[in-house]
Amino acid sequence: MQCPGQDSRFWDGNAVFETACEECGAPLEFFKDDSARLCKNCGHKMLNPKIDFGCASYCPYAVQCLGELPPALVQKKQDELVEQVAVAVKKRLGQDFQSLGRAGRLARLAGELATEREEANPAVVRLAAYLQTLYQPGQAEAEGEIRALLGQLGAATGLTDEVCAVIAALHGQTDGSDNPNYQTLVSVHQGSTTAQLTGRIAARRLFVMKVKRKIIEIDEDLCDGCGQCVPGCAEGALQIIDGKARLVAEKYCDGLGACLGDCPTGALKLIERAADDFDEEAVEELLAAQQATAAVAPSPLSEQTASKPQPQAAMACGCPSQHIQSFGPAAATPCQSANQPRSQEMPTPGAAAQSNLSHWPIQIRLVPPEAPFLKGAELLIAADCVPVAHPAFNQELLPGKVVLLGCPKFDDADLYVGRLAEIFQTAGLKSITIAIMEVPCCGSMRGILQAAQQQAGTAIPVSEVVVGVRG
């Protein structure tokens, strides 16, 4: 099976190249779209050194394309799954920073111990460390919720079974004495009681202990100071200082990256380095102090403007991309559409093409569920690439619809599910059309839409348009 992104019609002189076998040094010829080749001299299977296998971390056809995945790639896929689960757990726990901090610390320590034990799977124990915080013994639906979450995130069935087995043993539902993953997690947990964890927090405050962990890094060159990341950080770790986003202190950042999707310029990223450990008690103290300050010190302008008419809801930190605007009726009736003198043909060269966009913003992450143009609308959810690939997108798909754009490959799927679920619950939509590309990674938009409808408890009619890479 060839990757849909490889098309031999556009190959150049570098499409066929020769390199040395990494085992014996014998010459080995590769075609551009070869995922791997067998060395005729030593029999070693070597991956194509010029192919970027990043797509294999999400593509459901990775095994068919590459065969048995390299250990490093398997590790990458599992690490990304753990990070996604950690963010999902954070959203479920809300302001319960104590549980989140303990789960993160337990996951890190158990993962390190599992790496030392050949019979244990680090990914399984880390996933179980996070997921066990959400469910209490006796919850009949617990396993089903775990399987649904892991399935939505693309976890393999075998991995899901192992995680559920560990959590069942933790809750006393099964005997985990012969389960190495369960034993690894328990051995760490027994050395991490609440009292001991509290003692470690006190020690960190006294000695400023550093641990190697993931933490937010801000690229000041990319940051424009819009401030969208500030409310996206539940711990209050980010603030706008001197016109740039700043990390107030390392101990306030949990390193899960829930704020990444709120930055429109890509200035935020997660890195792994030595940093102060996440301190959940310090976070609670910080938030309490911020709330107290806000309660006793209102804005100097608030009293002056209290009696004046307020304009339309202002955009966050003055960012134009979030300013809600309506350019015309969100959804025209069939009769109104029939009486509009709008040509459905492609505009002739040199002719002025009229936009059918009726509102702003259009990115899923920027549109609030209460936006007025959503009320009773016919909604078009389009993948980012569709308007570029479809030559008549503006004339054929957009008229009479409210459009939301997003990328199911690179953006936060959980954020999309939550935002769309809120829209579905409050907007009273008439219908939904999804427009996606034919490539496999774009198909996950279907799962996002289905999960959002399920979360919202709605059954809005859905139609689908699939666009080819050549339009």
Summary of the structure (lengths in Angstrom):
residues: 471
radius of gyration: 25.8
end to end distance: 22.5
largest distance: 84.8
contacts: 1340
relative contact order: 0.07
helix: 44%
strand: 15%
